[in-house]
Amino acid sequence: MRSSPAILQVGYGAFGAVHLDAWSSLVPAAGIIVADPDPAARAAAEARLPGVATVADWRDAVGRVGAVDILTPTGTHHPIAAAAIDAGRHVFLEKPMTVDAAEARDLQRRADAARVVVQGGLYFRFHPKARAARALVGEGAVGRLRFLQGRFAGFKRARGDSGALLNDAVHFIDLFGWLTGERPESVHAVTRDHFGRGSEDLALVTLLYPSGVVGHVETGYVQPGRWPDSVVPGAITSKEIQVSGSEGAIEIDFAAETMALTRVRHELSDGLWRPVFAGSEPVAAPAAGPVAVVRAELAHFLDCIATGRAPDAGLAECGIDLALVLDAARRSAADGAVIRIAS
Ligand SMILES: NC(=O)c1ccc[n+]([C@@H]2O[C@H](COP(=O)([O-])OP(=O)(O)OC[C@H]3O[C@@H](n4cnc5c(N)ncnc54)[C@H](O)[C@@H]3O)[C@@H](O)[C@H]2O)c1
């Protein structure tokens, strides 16, 4: 294990064990503190990692650590992160980093002043199959990009802290920006709140990029998925993307751990545009469960702290820019219009 600052993990809910398992593979248990106001959560953390210290109020431990990992309900992200940054702590902040772009901008101002590393929990940037897809796109394996499609959907419980846009669409909207190297310039979103709880349980988001590439993300809890969810017990979900270009397509099913590259282009023959297939092959990229992916995210965070380099998944891209897209998607859903995304 490399030398690391002591870590304060704030929040030990459904995703808590994944982060704690990842931290314990990077940092000795004596260097980890878990904060959660729920006594049952603290007991679960102590049982999971013998020797870990726990506190009810994270503020009682922030003075004893160098970095804070925040995985609490979305609405609490900004106040906890702002206070941790102001205290000079490096911060890893689970997605969605903030509720909106104004909060993300505020964190950026604070982080610039405190000169600390702030990294978002944008999981798929660190997934080996997404990384392999990015490399293939970079090599031109699918030619000029045309259409990115993602499905992050299935029957699962609707989280209480926000809707499908902030919780789920956030993943693939970020991934598509990372794969294309572009920010979308406009968005059209359709959402529904079938449960009448004040936030969407179905969200369909179409993204238009300056180069002409189109992205589409389907998220929701009211339609079938295909696989037992690796993070949410009892849920049946799909997490799949297709990246299509002029020379072929990459397909990833993250839950099934499959990835394939199909080489195909359309050619005009006898007056019709027809697909000409040049083979389909599986792409060898390692399987990775949630702990392995989060471990990669956290190892990157520690490396950025040690070296002073800016994190992939930093506040500018994964906080402000991503929140601007999500803010515009909410406006689009409310107005029924295509909305240009502010910069
Ligand atoms: N990257 C991913 O794939 C992924 C997966 C799941 C969850 N998440 C994100 O992780 C975060 C947590 O998700 P979850 O499913 O564990 O949520 P959860 O609701 O199951 O648990 C949240 C925990 O935070 C605790 N908490 C609330 N306020 C607190 C505070 N002020 N100080 C300390 N603890 C506090 C609660 O007691 C609870 O134990 C969310 O932002 C969620 O979007 C990310």
The ligand as a Gaussian input file, in Angstrom:
#p B3LYP/6-31G(d) Opt

LIG

0 1
 N      -21.097000       5.609000      -8.786000
 C      -22.080000       4.747000      -8.657000
 O      -22.236000       3.830000      -9.449000
 C      -23.004000       4.892000      -7.479000
 C      -23.778000       3.798000      -7.057000
 C      -24.611000       3.980000      -5.957000
 C      -24.667000       5.199000      -5.309000
 N      -23.900000       6.233000      -5.752000
 C      -23.952000       7.546000      -5.096000
 O      -23.423000       7.422000      -3.779000
 C      -24.130000       8.269000      -2.890000
 C      -24.703000       7.417000      -1.770000
 O      -25.549000       6.433000      -2.312000
 P      -26.156000       5.265000      -1.390000
 O      -26.904000       4.384000      -2.327000
 O      -25.119000       4.671000      -0.514000
 O      -27.194000       6.115000      -0.511000
 P      -28.029000       5.649000       0.744000
 O      -29.210000       6.559000       0.821000
 O      -28.250000       4.166000       0.742000
 O      -27.054000       5.945000       1.975000
 C      -26.681000       7.232000       2.357000
 C      -26.034000       7.148000       3.730000
 O      -25.596000       8.455000       4.071000
 C      -25.892000       8.650000       5.448000
 N      -25.927000      10.077000       5.712000
 C      -26.916000      10.964000       5.461000
 N      -26.531000      12.199000       5.830000
 C      -25.276000      12.083000       6.323000
 C      -24.342000      13.008000       6.859000
 N      -24.620000      14.313000       6.989000
 N      -23.129000      12.533000       7.310000
 C      -22.836000      11.213000       7.167000
 N      -23.687000      10.305000       6.656000
 C      -24.882000      10.742000       6.238000
 C      -27.198000       7.929000       5.685000
 O      -27.394000       7.639000       7.067000
 C      -27.009000       6.681000       4.848000
 O      -26.401000       5.652000       5.594000
 C      -25.188000       8.988000      -3.748000
 O      -24.668000      10.221000      -4.153000
 C      -25.362000       8.069000      -4.940000
 O      -25.812000       8.757000      -6.089000
 C      -23.060000       6.091000      -6.798000

